[in-house]
Amino acid sequence: MLSPYYRRVLLHTVFSLVTAALLLLSMPRFDQRWLAPIILTPLLVALARTPNAAQRFFYGWAAGIFYWGCLCTWIQFVMAVHGGLGELGGWACFAPFALYKGLHLAVFSTLAGPLISRPYALVAIPALWTGIERTHGTFGFAWLDLGNLGMDMSLPLRLAPILGVYGLSFVFAMIATALTCVLLRQSRFKLLPLCLLPLLWLLPRIPEDIPATQTALVVQPNIDPSLDWSGQLQQQTEQKLSFLSNLLPAPLVIWPELPAPLYYYDDPEFRRSATEIAQRHGWFLFGTVAYTGEHQPMNTALLLGPDGSLAGRYDKIDLVPFGEFIPPFFSFVNRITREAGDFVPGHDIRVLDAAHARLGVFICYESAFPDLVRQFTRQGANVLVNLSNDAYFGRSEAHRQHLLIARMRAVENRRYLIRSTNDGISAVIDPAGRIKKILPSYEQAAAAIRYGVVSETTFYARHGDWFAWSCLAVSLLLCGWPALEKRFRSA
């Protein structure tokens, strides 16, 4: 029979894991997004009843490990299959990832516990959650944020063009904190910040009537990333891609990031084929491997103009761990692509002019970085394009997770967003985040899509993540306020 102390620890651990489970249920593949405003409540109840900081850290870390360990199992698949580590080796590499990512929730839990009893809980706790959420990309790996769950909620979504996804995260965390205070029967005066939520009705609606006046041809080749390439297979792949690119007339042809060794700078045959596509259609955008002046490889998007010459280039800035570089402590991991471990990042945001539009082209995983994507818009991009090779995810829910992330980028920047992927999910997203056209996944396809050009920039695109960083600063100040106040009184 457990003692009361251990029963309480067990109960609070269960509460913490319930929050992790609710997070998972709300994300693709289950998509129960209505849970967003209550997800944090079980964890917060456990934290409010736990005066010991080490225990709060444990509860948060357990929830974080469980959440990230279940949300991103596709990373284990990548390591096992494409990294050549096998099933056990893949899990051995994935386990440190889950342990590390769980630390974000552990830090939140350690600091949030004492805040629940304070009169400013409904401001401090959402600010702390939002600020720590912003640090995910800064410290290694960004993916889905709590605010992504508001993608189809028209009212909180009005915050996205102003505060980015982090504004929605703050609202959901505030509601969960309020529910916690009610369940703990705390003072009703602490709920006063909820009076700010009706102000959401005063914000401009997300525009849904932006016309699509331009046409592009999106090619989805569905190339198996595990193929062992030979000269004949490469030639057949190039012919297949050229055939798909000529199925329909369009002034702009878009290929995705590809797992095929099609190197514009190294392969004269492919360069000739790419030139012909550009000359036949007008503009050709595709992913390839380019090089620095020291011949270091870069993951690059190239744009060819109507005469077939190079018209623009963007070098990927945020590289994928293991896929494009090997973290220092994982040098034993096999390279997933020929250059993996050797890629170097780009440094400059480049807007590419093509087919009467200014394209902000970002590559694959870069869609998870709101501040990066909004810089394309700030520098004049009136259409966003995401080139991606999601085939490394296998047939996991990561495809849908990636699409949800991209939809939020479209709303934040009020731009049409074209996703061109190797095996799906290729789609056109309008500035309201709605999917206007989608290609069937895991199939070879080419489709003429319609998109529009938007010139005005949103507040978020102009000013970035000031809100999220301010939340982090304010919440840390409020966490330490009692100690500061005590020191001032004793001085």
C-alpha positions in Angstrom: 0.0 0.0 0.0 1.4 3.4 -1.1 1.9 6.1 1.5 -0.1 9.4 1.0 3.1 11.1 -0.3 3.7 8.5 -3.0 0.0 8.4 -4.0 0.1 12.2 -4.4 3.3 11.9 -6.6 1.7 9.2 -8.7 -1.5 11.2 -9.1 0.4 14.4 -10.2 2.5 12.4 -12.6 -0.7 11.1 -14.2 -2.1 14.6 -14.4 1.1 15.7 -16.2 0.9 12.8 -18.6 -2.7 13.7 -19.3 -1.6 17.1 -20.6 0.9 15.4 -22.8 -1.8 13.0 -24.1 -4.2 15.9 -24.8 -1.5 17.6 -26.8 -1.0 14.5 -28.9 -4.7 14.1 -29.4 -5.0 17.7 -30.6 -2.3 17.3 -33.2 -2.4 15.5 -36.6 -3.2 12.6 -36.8 -6.1 12.8 -34.3 -6.8 16.5 -34.9 -9.0 17.1 -31.8 -8.1 20.8 -31.9 -11.0 21.8 -29.7 -8.9 20.6 -26.8 -6.5 23.5 -27.2 -7.9 25.7 -24.4 -7.9 23.0 -21.8 -4.7 21.1 -22.6 -2.5 22.7 -20.0 -5.0 22.5 -17.1 -4.2 19.0 -15.8 -0.5 19.8 -15.6 -1.1 23.2 -14.0 -3.3 21.6 -11.3 -0.5 19.2 -10.5 2.0 22.0 -10.3 -0.2 24.2 -8.1 -0.3 21.4 -5.5 3.5 20.7 -5.6 5.7 23.1 -3.6 8.8 21.1 -4.4 10.7 22.5 -7.4 12.4 19.2 -8.2 9.1 17.4 -8.3 7.6 20.1 -10.6 10.7 19.7 -12.9 10.1 15.9 -12.9 6.4 16.2 -13.8 7.1 18.6 -16.6 10.0 16.5 -17.9 8.0 13.3 -17.9 5.2 15.1 -19.8 7.7 16.6 -22.3 9.5 13.3 -22.9 6.1 11.5 -23.5 4.9 14.3 -25.8 7.9 14.7 -28.0 8.6 10.9 -28.0 5.2 10.2 -29.4 4.8 13.3 -31.6 8.1 12.9 -33.6 8.5 9.1 -34.0 9.2 9.8 -37.6 12.6 11.0 -36.5 13.3 7.5 -35.3 12.1 6.2 -38.7 14.5 8.5 -40.5 17.5 7.4 -38.3 16.6 3.7 -38.6 15.8 3.5 -42.4 17.7 6.4 -44.1 20.4 6.8 -41.5 21.2 3.1 -41.7 21.0 2.5 -37.9 18.3 -0.2 -37.9 15.4 -0.3 -35.5 17.3 -0.4 -32.2 19.9 2.1 -33.4 17.1 4.5 -34.5 15.5 4.4 -31.0 18.9 4.8 -29.4 19.4 8.0 -31.3 15.8 9.2 -30.9 15.8 8.7 -27.1 18.3 11.6 -26.4 16.2 13.8 -28.6 13.0 13.2 -26.6 15.0 13.7 -23.3 16.4 17.0 -24.5 13.1 18.4 -25.9 11.3 17.4 -22.7 13.5 20.0 -20.9 11.4 22.9 -22.3 8.3 21.6 -20.5 10.4 20.8 -17.4 11.6 24.4 -17.2 8.1 25.7 -17.7 6.7 23.5 -15.0 9.5 24.4 -12.5 8.8 28.1 -12.9 5.0 28.0 -13.4 4.1 26.2 -10.2 4.5 29.2 -7.8 2.9 31.6 -10.3 -0.5 29.9 -10.0 -1.1 31.2 -6.5 -0.2 34.8 -7.5 -2.8 37.5 -8.5 -1.2 37.9 -11.9 -1.3 34.2 -12.8 -3.5 34.7 -15.9 -0.8 36.9 -17.4 2.4 35.3 -16.0 1.7 31.7 -16.9 0.6 32.3 -20.5 3.6 34.6 -21.0 5.9 32.0 -19.6 4.5 29.3 -21.9 4.7 31.6 -24.9 8.2 32.7 -24.2 9.5 29.2 -23.7 7.7 28.1 -26.8 9.7 30.7 -28.8 13.0 29.2 -27.6 12.4 25.9 -29.3 13.8 27.1 -32.6 16.6 29.0 -30.9 17.8 25.9 -29.0 17.8 23.2 -31.6 14.4 22.1 -33.0 11.2 23.9 -33.8 8.0 22.1 -34.8 4.3 22.4 -33.8 3.3 25.2 -31.4 0.2 25.2 -29.2 -1.1 28.1 -31.3 -1.1 25.9 -34.5 -4.3 24.3 -33.0 -6.2 27.5 -33.7 -5.7 27.2 -37.4 -9.5 26.7 -38.1 -10.7 28.9 -35.3 -11.7 32.1 -37.0 -11.7 34.3 -33.8 -8.3 33.5 -32.2 -6.8 33.2 -35.7 -7.2 37.0 -36.1 -4.2 37.4 -33.8 -1.8 35.5 -36.3 -1.2 38.5 -38.7 -0.4 40.7 -35.6 1.4 38.5 -33.1 2.1 35.4 -35.1 1.3 31.9 -33.9 2.5 32.9 -30.4 -0.6 35.1 -29.9 -2.8 32.1 -30.2 -0.6 30.1 -27.9 -1.0 32.9 -25.3 -4.8 32.8 -25.5 -5.0 29.1 -25.2 -2.6 29.1 -22.2 -4.6 31.9 -20.6 -7.9 30.0 -20.8 -6.3 26.8 -19.4 -4.8 28.8 -16.5 -8.2 30.4 -15.8 -9.8 26.9 -15.7 -7.1 25.8 -13.3 -7.9 28.7 -11.0 -11.6 27.8 -11.0 -10.9 24.2 -10.3 -8.6 25.2 -7.4 -11.3 27.6 -6.1 -9.1 30.6 -6.2 -10.2 34.2 -6.1 -12.5 35.3 -8.9 -10.5 38.6 -9.2 -7.7 36.6 -10.7 -9.9 35.9 -13.7 -10.2 39.6 -14.7 -7.7 39.3 -17.6 -10.2 37.1 -19.3 -12.1 40.4 -20.0 -9.5 41.1 -22.6 -10.6 38.1 -24.8 -13.8 39.8 -26.1 -11.5 42.3 -27.7 -10.6 39.7 -30.3 -13.9 40.6 -32.0 -12.5 44.1 -32.6 -9.6 42.8 -34.6 -9.9 42.6 -38.4 -11.3 39.4 -39.8 -8.9 37.2 -41.8 -9.6 38.2 -45.5 -11.0 35.3 -47.5 -11.7 37.0 -50.8 -8.2 37.5 -52.2 -8.4 36.4 -55.9 -6.1 33.8 -57.5 -5.1 35.3 -60.8 -1.8 33.5 -61.5 -1.0 30.0 -62.7 1.8 27.6 -62.0 2.5 24.0 -62.6 3.4 22.0 -59.5 5.2 18.7 -60.1 5.1 15.9 -57.5 7.5 13.2 -58.7 7.0 10.7 -55.8 10.7 9.5 -55.9 11.7 6.9 -53.4 14.5 8.3 -51.2 15.9 4.9 -50.6 16.7 4.2 -54.3 20.2 3.1 -55.1 21.0 5.5 -58.0 22.5 4.3 -61.2 23.2 6.3 -64.4 20.3 4.7 -66.2 17.9 5.3 -63.3 18.9 8.9 -63.1 18.4 9.3 -66.8 14.9 7.7 -66.6 14.1 10.0 -63.6 15.1 13.1 -65.6 12.9 12.0 -68.5 10.0 11.4 -66.2 10.3 14.8 -64.6 10.6 16.5 -68.0 7.4 14.7 -69.1 5.5 15.8 -66.0 6.7 19.3 -66.5 5.3 19.5 -70.0 1.8 18.0 -69.4 0.2 21.4 -69.0 1.1 24.9 -70.1 2.0 27.4 -67.3 4.3 30.4 -67.1 6.0 29.0 -63.9 7.0 25.4 -63.3 7.8 24.3 -59.7 9.7 21.2 -58.7 10.1 20.2 -55.0 13.3 19.5 -53.1 14.3 16.0 -54.4 16.1 13.0 -53.1 17.6 12.4 -56.5 21.2 13.3 -57.5 20.1 15.9 -60.0 22.8 18.6 -59.7 22.4 21.6 -61.9 26.0 22.8 -61.4 27.6 19.3 -61.9 25.5 17.5 -64.5 25.5 19.0 -68.0 22.6 16.8 -69.1 20.4 17.9 -66.3 21.4 21.5 -66.8 20.4 21.2 -70.5 17.0 19.6 -69.5 16.3 22.4 -66.9 17.2 25.0 -69.5 14.7 23.6 -72.0 11.9 23.5 -69.3 12.5 27.2 -68.5 12.6 28.2 -72.2 9.4 26.2 -73.0 7.4 27.6 -70.1 9.0 30.9 -69.1 10.2 30.3 -65.5 11.5 27.2 -63.7 11.9 26.9 -59.9 13.5 23.8 -58.4 15.7 22.5 -55.7 19.3 21.3 -56.2 22.8 21.3 -54.6 24.8 24.4 -55.1 28.2 25.4 -53.7 30.0 28.1 -51.8 33.2 29.7 -53.2 35.1 27.0 -51.3 33.0 24.3 -53.0 31.0 23.4 -49.8 27.6 22.0 -50.7 24.4 24.0 -49.9 20.7 23.1 -50.2 19.5 25.5 -52.7 16.5 26.7 -54.7 17.3 27.9 -58.2 15.2 30.0 -60.5 15.8 29.9 -64.3 14.3 32.7 -66.5 12.6 32.6 -69.9 15.9 32.4 -71.7 17.1 29.5 -69.6 19.7 31.4 -67.7 20.0 31.6 -63.9 17.6 34.3 -62.6 17.8 33.8 -58.9 19.1 31.6 -56.0 18.3 31.1 -52.4 20.5 29.0 -50.1 18.8 27.3 -47.2 19.6 28.9 -43.9 18.1 26.6 -41.2 19.5 23.1 -41.9 17.9 19.8 -40.6 19.9 18.0 -37.9 21.0 14.6 -39.3 19.5 15.2 -42.7 21.8 18.1 -43.7 24.4 18.2 -40.9 25.5 15.8 -38.2 25.4 17.1 -34.6 28.9 16.8 -33.0 28.0 14.0 -30.7 26.4 11.9 -33.4 29.2 11.4 -35.8 28.5 7.7 -35.9 25.2 8.2 -37.7 25.3 7.3 -41.4 24.7 10.1 -43.8 21.1 10.3 -45.1 22.0 12.1 -48.3 25.3 12.1 -50.1 26.3 15.5 -48.6 24.6 15.1 -45.2 27.0 16.2 -42.5 28.7 18.5 -45.0 26.0 21.0 -45.9 26.7 24.6 -44.9 23.9 27.1 -44.3 23.1 30.1 -46.3 23.0 33.6 -44.8 20.8 35.8 -46.9 17.1 36.2 -47.4 16.6 36.3 -51.2 13.3 37.2 -53.0 13.1 35.8 -56.5 11.2 37.7 -59.2 9.3 35.4 -61.6 6.1 35.4 -63.7 4.8 38.8 -62.4 5.4 37.8 -58.8 8.0 38.1 -56.1 8.6 34.7 -54.6 9.7 34.0 -51.1 11.1 30.5 -51.4 12.0 28.6 -48.2 13.0 25.0 -48.1 11.4 22.1 -46.2 11.9 22.4 -42.4 12.3 26.2 -42.7 8.5 26.4 -42.6 8.7 25.7 -38.9 10.5 29.1 -38.3 7.9 31.9 -38.3 10.5 34.6 -38.0 12.5 33.3 -40.9 9.5 33.1 -43.3 8.1 36.5 -42.4 11.5 38.0 -43.5 10.7 37.1 -47.1 7.5 39.0 -46.9 9.2 42.0 -45.2 11.7 42.1 -48.1 9.0 42.2 -50.7 7.8 38.7 -51.4 4.1 38.7 -52.4 3.9 34.9 -52.8 5.4 32.2 -50.6 6.7 28.9 -51.9 7.8 25.9 -49.8 9.9 23.3 -51.6 10.1 20.1 -49.5 11.0 16.5 -49.6 8.8 14.9 -47.0 9.4 11.4 -48.3 12.0 10.9 -45.6 9.0 10.9 -43.1 7.7 7.6 -44.5 4.0 7.4 -44.3 3.7 9.0 -40.9 1.6 11.9 -39.7 4.6 14.2 -40.1 3.2 15.1 -43.6 0.1 16.5 -42.1 2.0 18.2 -39.3 4.1 19.9 -41.8 1.1 21.1 -43.8 -0.5 22.5 -40.6 2.6 24.5 -39.9 2.7 25.9 -43.5 -0.9 27.0 -43.2 -0.1 29.2 -40.2 2.8 30.8 -42.1 0.3 31.8 -44.9 -2.0 33.5 -42.3 0.8 35.2 -40.4 2.0 36.8 -43.7 -1.3 37.1 -45.5 0.2 35.4 -48.6 -0.7 32.6 -50.9 1.6 29.7 -50.1 2.5 27.0 -52.7 3.8 23.8 -51.2 5.7 21.6 -53.8 6.7 18.3 -52.2 8.2 15.1 -53.5 5.5 12.7 -52.4 2.9 15.0 -50.6 1.4 16.9 -49.3 1.6 19.3 -52.2 -1.0 22.1 -51.9 -2.0 25.7 -52.5 -2.9 27.6 -49.3 -4.7 30.9 -49.5 -3.9 33.9 -47.2 -6.7 32.7 -44.8 -4.9 29.4 -44.3 -7.5 27.5 -46.4 -6.3 24.7 -48.7 -7.5 25.6 -52.2 -6.0 22.7 -54.0 -4.3 19.5 -52.9 -2.5 16.8 -54.8 -2.9 13.1 -53.8 -0.2 11.9 -51.6 2.3 9.1 -52.5 1.4 9.5 -56.1 3.2 10.9 -59.1 1.3 13.9 -60.2 1.4 17.3 -61.9 -1.2 20.0 -61.5 -1.9 23.5 -62.7 -2.6 25.6 -59.6 -4.0 29.1 -59.2 -2.5 31.6 -56.7 -2.7 35.3 -56.1 -0.4 38.1 -55.4 -0.7 40.3 -52.2 1.3 43.4 -51.7 0.5 44.8 -48.3 2.4 43.4 -45.3 1.0 42.3 -42.0 2.1 43.7 -38.6 3.7 40.4 -37.8 5.7 40.4 -41.0 7.0 43.9 -40.3 7.8 43.5 -36.6 8.4 39.8 -36.0 8.5 38.0 -32.6 8.6 41.0 -30.3 5.5 39.7 -28.5 7.0 36.2 -27.8 10.3 37.6 -26.6 8.5 40.2 -24.4 6.5 37.4 -22.9 9.7 35.5 -22.0 11.2 38.6 -20.4 8.0 39.6 -18.5 7.4 36.1 -17.2 10.9 35.7 -15.9 10.7 39.0 -14.2 7.4 38.0 -12.6 8.9 34.6 -11.5 11.6 36.4 -9.6 9.4 39.3 -8.4 8.8 38.0 -4.8 12.6 37.6 -4.2 13.2 41.1 -5.6 10.4 42.5 -3.5 11.8 40.9 -0.4 15.2 42.2 -1.1 14.0 45.7 -1.6 12.0 45.6 1.7 15.1 44.4 3.6 17.4 47.0 2.0 
